[in-house]
Amino acid sequence: MNYWLVKSEPFKYSWNKFNQDGRTFWDGVRNYQARNNMKAMKEGDLVLFYHSNEGKEVVGIAKVVKEFYQDPTTEDTNWVVVDLSPIETLKKPVTLEQIKKDPRLENVGLVKQGRLSVMGMKPEEFDRILELANEE
């Protein structure tokens, strides 16, 4: 299994809206590195959902339920989507500030490549963020 993080601005597509929808295709990616990451996603992979710009925090866990296919919002064949479904809302959000302060997360893509909207994560980074979400 692989682990990922996707970003969405809450006013465009929030975690709450994602939960209401129950499933969505992840569209609008127009960066080749992010696109290649989506092409590498496999059904069943786990995905952290991050609110960017407002909030700047990891708020939930989703999973890949359909591997990449042509982005239906464009005819340009360079762009793809994957289908995601929400699994669980984090007990408490994990902020970018917390992530930046944690020495175990110093190399996480969210810190190193802050503008990338779809990024891979190491299993230990994924697990550490979940630990932070469950700390009292």
Backbone as CSV, one residue per row, in Angstrom:
resi,resn,N_x,N_y,N_z,CA_x,CA_y,CA_z,C_x,C_y,C_z
1,MET,0.841,-1.186,0.000,0.000,0.000,0.000,0.879,1.239,0.000
2,ASN,0.402,2.254,-0.699,1.094,3.542,-0.714,0.248,4.565,0.034
3,TYR,0.912,5.650,0.420,0.274,6.713,1.194,0.474,8.034,0.483
4,TRP,-0.552,8.871,0.547,-0.569,10.123,-0.207,-1.149,11.240,0.645
5,LEU,-0.976,12.453,0.157,-1.638,13.615,0.724,-2.166,14.433,-0.437
6,VAL,-3.429,14.843,-0.345,-4.020,15.742,-1.343,-4.449,17.016,-0.636
7,LYS,-4.379,18.111,-1.382,-4.741,19.418,-0.828,-5.966,19.965,-1.537
8,SER,-6.797,20.624,-0.754,-7.940,21.328,-1.320,-8.202,22.578,-0.501
9,GLU,-8.503,23.646,-1.198,-8.900,24.858,-0.496,-10.337,24.642,-0.018
10,PRO,-10.585,24.826,1.278,-11.910,24.504,1.819,-13.068,25.223,1.123
11,PHE,-12.836,26.451,0.645,-13.942,27.157,-0.011,-14.239,26.554,-1.387
12,LYS,-13.276,25.812,-1.961,-13.512,25.148,-3.253,-14.087,23.751,-3.063
13,TYR,-13.466,22.979,-2.169,-13.964,21.632,-1.885,-13.477,21.229,-0.498
14,SER,-14.379,21.258,0.459,-14.010,21.022,1.852,-14.167,19.547,2.223
15,TRP,-13.554,19.197,3.338,-13.695,17.851,3.894,-15.179,17.553,4.179
16,ASN,-15.916,18.542,4.707,-17.341,18.332,4.995,-18.125,18.030,3.720
17,LYS,-17.833,18.761,2.650,-18.516,18.527,1.371,-18.162,17.140,0.836
18,PHE,-16.886,16.772,0.954,-16.421,15.451,0.525,-17.190,14.357,1.270
19,ASN,-17.386,14.529,2.571,-18.144,13.550,3.356,-19.606,13.486,2.924
20,GLN,-20.182,14.649,2.613,-21.565,14.669,2.126,-21.667,13.926,0.796
21,ASP,-20.683,14.156,-0.091,-20.696,13.512,-1.410,-20.434,12.007,-1.302
22,GLY,-19.579,11.601,-0.378,-19.261,10.191,-0.194,-18.236,9.629,-1.156
23,ARG,-18.022,10.324,-2.258,-17.045,9.905,-3.267,-16.895,11.064,-4.245
24,THR,-15.687,11.224,-4.776,-15.476,12.270,-5.776,-14.319,11.889,-6.673
25,PHE,-14.271,12.485,-7.865,-13.039,12.369,-8.648,-12.200,13.595,-8.337
26,TRP,-10.901,13.397,-8.204,-9.971,14.448,-7.815,-9.485,15.130,-9.075
27,ASP,-10.069,16.287,-9.399,-9.764,16.951,-10.664,-9.058,18.280,-10.438
28,GLY,-8.722,18.910,-11.532,-8.129,20.238,-11.474,-6.622,20.243,-11.315
29,VAL,-6.000,19.068,-11.269,-4.543,19.005,-11.123,-3.913,19.368,-12.461
30,ARG,-3.070,20.408,-12.445,-2.420,20.870,-13.673,-0.911,21.026,-13.465
31,ASN,-0.367,20.112,-12.707,1.067,20.076,-12.443,1.508,18.650,-12.782
32,TYR,2.582,18.529,-13.568,2.982,17.200,-14.040,3.424,16.277,-12.911
33,GLN,4.102,16.809,-11.916,4.537,15.963,-10.801,3.328,15.443,-10.021
34,ALA,2.371,16.326,-9.751,1.144,15.917,-9.055,0.371,14.902,-9.909
35,ARG,0.310,15.145,-11.220,-0.365,14.210,-12.134,0.312,12.843,-12.090
36,ASN,1.639,12.817,-12.112,2.359,11.542,-12.063,2.098,10.821,-10.749
37,ASN,1.972,11.578,-9.669,1.627,10.973,-8.386,0.243,10.326,-8.459
38,MET,-0.712,11.001,-9.098,-2.052,10.419,-9.237,-2.011,9.154,-10.086
39,LYS,-1.167,9.142,-11.109,-1.047,7.948,-11.947,-0.466,6.769,-11.159
40,ALA,0.286,7.064,-10.099,0.895,6.012,-9.288,-0.047,5.499,-8.194
41,MET,-1.156,6.192,-7.964,-2.090,5.780,-6.921,-2.772,4.480,-7.320
42,LYS,-2.920,3.597,-6.338,-3.573,2.306,-6.564,-4.817,2.204,-5.699
43,GLU,-5.800,1.466,-6.185,-7.020,1.255,-5.419,-6.664,0.711,-4.037
44,GLY,-7.237,1.330,-2.996,-6.971,0.918,-1.629,-5.908,1.750,-0.925
45,ASP,-5.110,2.520,-1.683,-4.117,3.397,-1.047,-4.829,4.398,-0.138
46,LEU,-4.154,4.780,0.946,-4.717,5.752,1.888,-4.196,7.156,1.584
47,VAL,-5.062,8.131,1.821,-4.795,9.518,1.436,-5.174,10.454,2.582
48,LEU,-4.252,11.318,2.980,-4.582,12.367,3.940,-5.186,13.542,3.174
49,PHE,-6.209,14.144,3.733,-6.913,15.278,3.126,-6.493,16.528,3.880
50,TYR,-5.906,17.465,3.154,-5.335,18.683,3.748,-6.090,19.904,3.250
51,HIS,-6.537,20.740,4.182,-7.140,22.031,3.819,-6.013,23.042,3.635
52,SER,-5.854,23.520,2.412,-4.805,24.501,2.134,-5.361,25.923,2.207
53,ASN,-4.457,26.864,2.286,-4.760,28.301,2.363,-5.515,28.694,3.631
54,GLU,-6.786,28.266,3.790,-7.490,28.534,5.046,-7.402,27.266,5.884
55,GLY,-7.021,27.417,7.121,-6.936,26.255,7.996,-5.546,25.660,8.018
56,LYS,-5.016,25.356,6.848,-3.688,24.743,6.724,-3.534,23.606,7.708
57,GLU,-4.370,22.561,7.505,-4.353,21.431,8.427,-4.855,20.163,7.746
58,VAL,-4.312,19.029,8.201,-4.795,17.722,7.770,-6.056,17.443,8.575
59,VAL,-7.152,17.128,7.872,-8.438,16.996,8.557,-9.059,15.606,8.460
60,GLY,-8.582,14.770,7.533,-9.219,13.467,7.387,-8.407,12.485,6.586
61,ILE,-8.931,11.256,6.548,-8.317,10.163,5.796,-9.316,9.704,4.739
62,ALA,-8.809,9.524,3.534,-9.619,9.008,2.423,-8.891,7.799,1.849
63,LYS,-9.545,7.159,0.888,-8.860,6.083,0.184,-9.150,6.185,-1.304
64,VAL,-8.224,5.644,-2.081,-8.381,5.594,-3.533,-9.358,4.456,-3.842
65,VAL,-10.450,4.782,-4.539,-11.442,3.765,-4.892,-11.491,3.487,-6.390
66,LYS,-10.804,4.330,-7.188,-10.672,4.055,-8.626,-9.374,4.695,-9.096
67,GLU,-8.581,3.895,-9.805,-7.294,4.379,-10.299,-7.491,5.350,-11.455
68,PHE,-6.400,5.989,-11.876,-6.471,7.141,-12.776,-7.191,6.855,-14.091
69,TYR,-7.864,7.907,-14.552,-8.512,7.907,-15.862,-8.557,9.352,-16.349
70,GLN,-8.921,9.547,-17.599,-8.956,10.880,-18.213,-9.797,11.843,-17.374
71,ASP,-9.253,13.030,-17.122,-9.976,14.077,-16.395,-11.194,14.496,-17.226
72,PRO,-12.416,14.263,-16.702,-13.612,14.598,-17.484,-13.866,16.095,-17.618
73,THR,-13.095,16.931,-16.911,-13.311,18.377,-16.987,-12.488,19.024,-18.095
74,THR,-11.672,18.221,-18.820,-10.868,18.770,-19.900,-10.700,17.731,-21.010
75,GLU,-10.518,18.205,-22.223,-10.246,17.295,-23.336,-8.749,17.052,-23.496
76,ASP,-7.946,17.785,-22.756,-6.489,17.633,-22.821,-6.115,16.290,-22.185
77,THR,-5.564,15.390,-22.986,-5.262,14.030,-22.514,-4.074,13.962,-21.562
78,ASN,-3.427,15.093,-21.300,-2.331,15.115,-20.321,-2.828,14.959,-18.895
79,TRP,-4.105,15.227,-18.648,-4.591,15.327,-17.270,-5.514,14.181,-16.906
80,VAL,-5.357,13.705,-15.670,-6.111,12.554,-15.182,-6.753,12.877,-13.832
81,VAL,-7.640,12.001,-13.411,-8.248,12.060,-12.083,-8.177,10.670,-11.462
82,VAL,-8.373,10.612,-10.157,-8.626,9.360,-9.438,-9.894,9.579,-8.631
83,ASP,-10.560,8.495,-8.283,-11.734,8.601,-7.414,-11.308,8.331,-5.982
84,LEU,-11.789,9.178,-5.082,-11.502,9.057,-3.658,-12.805,8.971,-2.879
85,SER,-12.755,8.263,-1.746,-13.874,8.225,-0.797,-13.337,8.539,0.593
86,PRO,-14.100,9.296,1.386,-13.660,9.593,2.752,-13.783,8.343,3.624
87,ILE,-12.847,8.192,4.550,-12.902,7.079,5.502,-13.205,7.599,6.901
88,GLU,-12.433,8.606,7.324,-12.523,9.013,8.726,-12.077,10.459,8.904
89,THR,-12.805,11.190,9.736,-12.390,12.526,10.148,-11.393,12.363,11.289
90,LEU,-10.291,13.110,11.236,-9.307,13.024,12.311,-9.921,13.526,13.609
91,LYS,-9.522,12.903,14.724,-10.024,13.293,16.045,-9.782,14.778,16.261
92,LYS,-8.574,15.228,15.896,-8.312,16.667,15.876,-7.405,16.946,14.680
93,PRO,-7.640,18.070,13.993,-6.816,18.398,12.830,-5.346,18.552,13.221
94,VAL,-4.470,18.238,12.280,-3.031,18.409,12.477,-2.598,19.581,11.606
95,THR,-2.137,20.649,12.251,-1.824,21.878,11.535,-0.453,21.806,10.858
96,LEU,-0.287,22.642,9.850,1.000,22.763,9.178,2.072,23.174,10.186
97,GLU,1.701,24.038,11.118,2.641,24.483,12.153,3.143,23.292,12.986
98,GLN,2.235,22.400,13.384,2.634,21.205,14.134,3.572,20.332,13.304
99,ILE,3.232,20.162,12.037,4.030,19.323,11.138,5.435,19.894,10.996
100,LYS,5.516,21.216,10.809,6.831,21.859,10.645,7.689,21.749,11.904
101,LYS,7.063,21.704,13.076,7.800,21.636,14.344,8.258,20.222,14.690
102,ASP,7.682,19.217,14.039,7.961,17.826,14.406,9.199,17.323,13.662
103,PRO,10.276,16.976,14.385,11.495,16.522,13.724,11.297,15.256,12.887
104,ARG,10.296,14.445,13.233,10.027,13.226,12.466,9.345,13.530,11.127
105,LEU,8.939,14.778,10.942,8.249,15.166,9.702,9.022,16.218,8.907
106,GLU,10.295,16.425,9.249,11.055,17.506,8.612,11.223,17.332,7.105
107,ASN,11.132,16.098,6.595,11.307,15.872,5.162,10.009,15.591,4.425
108,VAL,8.878,15.756,5.120,7.587,15.501,4.485,7.374,16.497,3.337
109,GLY,6.714,16.029,2.267,6.494,16.861,1.091,5.768,18.158,1.392
110,LEU,4.892,18.126,2.374,4.123,19.323,2.736,5.049,20.460,3.158
111,VAL,6.199,20.112,3.729,7.192,21.105,4.143,8.168,21.392,3.001
112,LYS,8.628,20.340,2.344,9.667,20.482,1.308,9.126,20.991,-0.025
113,GLN,7.898,20.615,-0.380,7.303,21.015,-1.656,5.908,21.563,-1.397
114,GLY,5.857,22.652,-0.683,4.599,23.193,-0.194,3.534,23.482,-1.224
115,ARG,3.908,23.697,-2.476,2.910,24.065,-3.482,2.325,22.853,-4.222
116,LEU,2.930,21.687,-4.042,2.461,20.492,-4.737,1.125,20.024,-4.154
117,SER,0.143,19.772,-5.027,-1.217,19.476,-4.542,-1.500,17.996,-4.301
118,VAL,-0.691,17.125,-4.871,-0.824,15.682,-4.658,0.581,15.150,-4.436
119,MET,0.835,14.558,-3.268,2.199,14.111,-2.974,2.199,12.770,-2.272
120,GLY,3.264,12.030,-2.484,3.451,10.771,-1.794,3.930,11.014,-0.374
121,MET,3.691,10.028,0.475,4.151,10.094,1.865,4.769,8.755,2.225
122,LYS,5.769,8.799,3.083,6.329,7.559,3.630,5.344,7.036,4.679
123,PRO,5.276,5.712,4.846,4.352,5.157,5.853,4.566,5.756,7.246
124,GLU,5.823,5.972,7.616,6.084,6.512,8.952,5.628,7.973,9.088
125,GLU,5.645,8.736,7.986,5.140,10.119,8.014,3.617,10.104,8.178
126,PHE,2.973,9.251,7.416,1.520,9.094,7.491,1.116,8.721,8.924
127,ASP,1.801,7.718,9.470,1.499,7.253,10.830,1.745,8.341,11.871
128,ARG,2.810,9.118,11.691,3.122,10.176,12.650,2.023,11.242,12.665
129,ILE,1.514,11.597,11.499,0.433,12.587,11.434,-0.802,12.047,12.152
130,LEU,-1.083,10.757,11.992,-2.222,10.166,12.707,-1.975,10.162,14.215
131,GLU,-0.730,9.911,14.627,-0.399,9.987,16.057,-0.680,11.388,16.599
132,LEU,-0.248,12.402,15.862,-0.476,13.788,16.295,-1.968,14.093,16.398
133,ALA,-2.760,13.532,15.500,-4.211,13.765,15.506,-4.875,13.138,16.732
134,ASN,-4.237,12.114,17.285,-4.839,11.396,18.405,-4.237,11.740,19.764
135,GLU,-3.244,12.661,19.775,-2.656,13.073,21.056,-3.641,13.889,21.851
136,GLU,-3.579,13.708,23.142,-4.467,14.485,24.029,-3.931,15.878,24.231
